């Protein structure tokens, strides 16, 4: 079976390409001109470059390559669709029928268009399950009593903001909320928390309730730990089996050297 990959920005598409290579799976890649790292052509043989609104061209390519299952990996800023990009006819028709134009609705619309052509949009981590966080302590040090209390408190708040689609991260100190993520992203939220209350911070990042693993999967990596060190954060909790870890070995090694506890909750 040949898989399709819609590649956005960042490291995620490269992990999927590597997972396909290791599993012996054929991969046809659609790269987004406005988003995808050009180096994707170095790790994938079959790459088509399209503009962000060229849905029809993308689908035609997948059909020509006999793709039956496709994945989306890496962020694609949907706001670009409404800021100068020129959607093709198929994209325009899809947008016209959407009840709203948030990320979930847009991805759902693309999934529906793919399905009409016999192409199923599947879990973006299908080829790379080993990169998902497992339950329990991932570092040498486990959360202490205070950090565990912070995690338990933070999970309640973080799950609620994720349900409301506001963000996925909360920073806690002494069972009190220091910072909540909105549009700025995890690292910026941690930095802001460090400016407010540097030291003894616990970072809680969660998947949305009923997380759709086809897109917007929570991600942590080396920059997360580096930002935590600067902010004086000592503990990181992520949703087990639903959070991707980039550069796992380097990330955990850095956390261990700085006595930061990382746990899958």
C-alpha positions as CSV (number, residue, x, y, z in Angstrom):
1,X,0.0,0.0,0.0
2,X,1.2,3.5,-0.8
3,X,0.6,6.2,1.8
4,X,0.2,9.9,1.1
5,X,1.7,12.6,3.3
6,X,0.5,16.2,3.4
7,X,3.6,17.9,4.8
8,X,3.4,21.1,6.8
9,X,6.2,22.9,8.6
10,X,8.7,21.7,11.3
11,X,10.2,18.3,12.1
12,X,7.0,16.2,12.0
13,X,7.0,15.4,8.2
14,X,10.6,14.2,8.5
15,X,9.7,11.8,11.2
16,X,6.9,10.4,9.1
17,X,9.2,10.1,6.1
18,X,11.8,8.2,8.3
19,X,9.0,6.0,9.7
20,X,7.9,5.1,6.2
21,X,11.5,4.3,5.2
22,X,12.0,2.1,8.2
23,X,8.8,0.2,7.6
24,X,9.3,-0.2,3.9
25,X,6.2,1.8,3.0
26,X,5.9,3.8,-0.2
27,X,5.2,7.4,0.4
28,X,3.9,10.1,-1.9
29,X,4.4,13.6,-0.4
30,X,2.5,16.8,-1.1
31,X,4.7,19.7,0.2
32,X,3.1,23.1,0.8
33,X,5.2,25.9,-0.8
34,X,4.3,28.3,2.0
35,X,5.1,25.9,4.9
36,X,7.2,22.8,4.1
37,X,11.0,22.7,4.7
38,X,12.6,22.4,1.2
39,X,14.8,19.6,2.6
40,X,11.8,17.2,2.5
41,X,13.0,16.6,-1.1
42,X,16.2,15.1,0.3
43,X,14.4,12.4,2.3
44,X,11.4,11.6,0.1
45,X,11.7,10.6,-3.6
46,X,8.1,11.3,-4.7
47,X,7.3,15.0,-3.8
48,X,4.8,17.4,-5.4
49,X,4.9,21.1,-4.4
50,X,1.6,22.9,-4.3
51,X,0.3,26.2,-3.1
52,X,-1.7,26.2,0.2
53,X,-5.1,26.4,-1.5
54,X,-4.5,23.8,-4.3
55,X,-6.7,21.0,-3.0
56,X,-7.6,19.7,-6.4
57,X,-4.0,19.4,-7.5
58,X,-3.2,17.5,-4.3
59,X,-6.0,15.1,-4.7
60,X,-5.2,14.5,-8.4
61,X,-1.6,13.7,-7.4
62,X,-2.7,11.2,-4.7
63,X,-5.1,9.5,-7.1
64,X,-2.4,9.3,-9.8
65,X,-0.1,7.6,-7.2
66,X,-2.8,5.2,-6.1
67,X,-2.8,6.5,-2.5
68,X,-5.5,4.9,-0.4
69,X,-4.5,6.3,3.0
70,X,-3.0,9.8,3.7
71,X,-1.6,11.6,6.8
72,X,-1.1,15.2,7.7
73,X,2.1,16.0,9.6
74,X,3.4,19.5,10.5
75,X,1.5,22.7,11.0
76,X,-0.2,24.5,8.1
77,X,-1.3,27.9,9.1
78,X,-4.9,28.0,7.8
79,X,-5.1,31.7,8.2
80,X,-3.0,31.9,5.0
81,X,-6.0,30.8,3.1
82,X,-7.6,34.1,4.0
83,X,-4.6,36.3,3.6
84,X,-3.5,36.4,0.0
85,X,-3.5,32.7,-1.0
86,X,-5.5,31.8,-4.1
87,X,-7.6,28.7,-3.4
88,X,-8.5,26.5,-6.4
89,X,-12.0,25.7,-7.4
90,X,-12.2,22.6,-5.3
91,X,-10.9,24.4,-2.2
92,X,-13.3,27.3,-2.8
93,X,-16.3,24.9,-3.0
94,X,-15.2,23.2,0.2
95,X,-14.8,26.5,2.0
96,X,-18.2,27.7,0.8
97,X,-19.9,24.8,2.6
98,X,-18.1,24.9,5.9
99,X,-20.2,26.0,8.8
100,X,-17.1,27.6,10.4
101,X,-13.5,28.1,9.4
102,X,-11.5,27.1,12.4
103,X,-8.7,24.5,12.1
104,X,-10.9,21.5,13.0
105,X,-13.6,22.4,10.4
106,X,-11.0,23.0,7.7
107,X,-9.2,19.7,8.3
108,X,-12.5,17.9,8.5
109,X,-13.5,19.5,5.1
110,X,-10.2,18.3,3.5
111,X,-10.7,14.8,5.0
112,X,-14.2,14.7,3.5
113,X,-12.9,15.7,0.0
114,X,-10.2,13.0,0.2
115,X,-12.8,10.5,1.3
116,X,-14.9,11.3,-1.8
117,X,-12.0,10.1,-3.9
118,X,-11.5,6.9,-1.8
119,X,-8.6,8.3,0.2
120,X,-8.8,7.9,4.0
121,X,-7.1,10.5,6.2
122,X,-5.6,8.5,9.1
123,X,-3.8,9.0,12.4
124,X,-0.7,11.2,11.7
125,X,1.4,9.0,14.0
126,X,0.5,5.8,12.3
127,X,4.0,5.2,11.0
128,X,5.8,6.5,14.1
129,X,4.1,5.2,17.3
130,X,7.5,4.9,19.0
131,X,7.7,8.7,19.2
132,X,4.6,8.9,21.4
133,X,5.1,9.5,25.2
134,X,4.3,6.5,27.3
135,X,2.6,6.5,30.7
136,X,4.8,7.0,33.8
137,X,8.2,8.7,34.4
138,X,10.2,9.3,31.3
139,X,13.2,10.7,33.2
140,X,15.4,9.4,36.1
141,X,13.6,11.7,38.5
142,X,9.9,11.3,39.2
143,X,7.7,14.2,40.2
144,X,7.9,14.9,43.9
145,X,4.8,15.4,46.1
146,X,4.4,19.1,45.3
147,X,4.9,18.6,41.6
148,X,2.4,15.7,41.6
149,X,-0.2,18.0,43.3
150,X,0.6,20.6,40.7
151,X,0.0,18.0,37.9
152,X,-3.3,16.9,39.4
153,X,-4.5,20.5,39.7
154,X,-3.1,21.4,36.3
155,X,-4.8,18.5,34.5
156,X,-8.2,19.8,35.6
157,X,-7.6,23.3,34.2
158,X,-5.6,22.3,31.1
159,X,-8.3,19.7,30.1
160,X,-10.9,22.4,30.3
161,X,-9.0,25.0,28.1
162,X,-8.2,22.2,25.6
163,X,-11.9,21.3,25.5
164,X,-12.7,24.9,24.7
165,X,-10.0,24.8,22.0
166,X,-8.1,27.7,23.7
167,X,-4.8,26.0,24.1
168,X,-3.1,22.9,25.5
169,X,-0.7,24.1,28.2
170,X,-1.0,25.5,31.7
171,X,1.9,26.4,34.1
172,X,1.3,25.8,37.8
173,X,3.1,26.8,41.0
174,X,1.9,25.7,44.5
175,X,-1.4,24.5,43.0
176,X,-2.1,27.9,41.5
177,X,-2.4,28.8,37.8
178,X,0.5,31.0,36.7
179,X,0.0,31.0,32.9
180,X,-2.5,29.6,30.4
181,X,-1.8,29.1,26.7
182,X,-3.8,30.9,24.1
183,X,-2.4,31.5,20.6
184,X,1.2,32.1,21.6
185,X,2.3,28.4,21.8
186,X,3.7,26.3,24.6
187,X,7.2,27.8,24.8
188,X,6.0,31.4,24.9
189,X,3.5,30.3,27.7
190,X,6.4,28.8,29.7
191,X,8.5,31.9,29.2
192,X,5.7,34.2,30.3
193,X,5.2,32.0,33.5
194,X,8.9,32.4,34.2
195,X,8.6,36.1,34.1
196,X,5.7,36.0,36.5
197,X,7.0,33.5,39.0
198,X,10.4,32.1,38.2
199,X,11.2,28.8,39.9
200,X,9.4,25.7,41.1
201,X,7.0,25.7,38.1
202,X,5.2,22.6,36.7
203,X,4.2,22.6,33.1
204,X,1.1,20.5,32.1
205,X,0.4,19.9,28.4
206,X,-2.6,17.9,27.4
207,X,-4.3,16.5,24.4
208,X,-7.9,17.7,23.7
209,X,-10.7,15.5,25.1
210,X,-11.3,13.0,22.2
211,X,-8.1,14.2,20.5
212,X,-8.3,13.7,16.8
213,X,-4.9,12.1,16.1
214,X,-5.2,13.0,12.4
215,X,-4.1,16.6,13.1
216,X,-3.0,19.0,15.8
217,X,-1.3,16.3,17.9
218,X,0.5,17.8,21.0
219,X,4.3,18.0,20.6
220,X,7.2,18.5,23.0
221,X,10.9,18.4,22.3
222,X,14.3,19.8,23.1
223,X,13.2,23.5,22.9
224,X,10.5,22.7,25.6
225,X,13.1,21.6,28.1
226,X,15.4,24.5,27.2
227,X,12.6,27.0,27.8
228,X,11.7,25.3,31.1
229,X,15.3,25.6,32.3
230,X,15.3,29.4,31.6
231,X,11.9,29.8,33.3
232,X,12.8,27.7,36.4
233,X,10.3,24.9,35.7
234,X,11.1,21.6,37.3
235,X,8.4,19.2,36.0
236,X,6.6,18.5,32.7
237,X,3.5,16.4,32.4
238,X,2.2,15.3,28.9
239,X,-0.7,13.2,27.9
240,X,0.5,9.6,27.5
241,X,0.0,7.9,24.1
242,X,-1.2,11.2,22.5
243,X,1.9,13.5,22.7
244,X,4.7,13.3,20.2
245,X,8.3,13.7,21.5
246,X,10.8,15.1,19.1
247,X,14.5,14.4,19.6
248,X,13.5,12.1,22.5
249,X,17.0,11.0,23.6
250,X,18.5,14.5,23.6
251,X,15.4,15.9,25.3
252,X,15.4,13.3,28.1
253,X,19.2,13.6,28.5
254,X,18.9,17.4,28.9
255,X,16.0,17.0,31.4
256,X,18.0,14.5,33.4
257,X,21.1,16.8,33.5
258,X,18.9,19.6,34.9
259,X,16.9,17.3,37.3
260,X,13.7,18.0,35.5
261,X,11.0,15.4,35.9
262,X,9.1,14.4,32.7
263,X,6.0,12.2,33.0
264,X,3.3,10.8,30.8
265,X,0.0,11.2,32.6
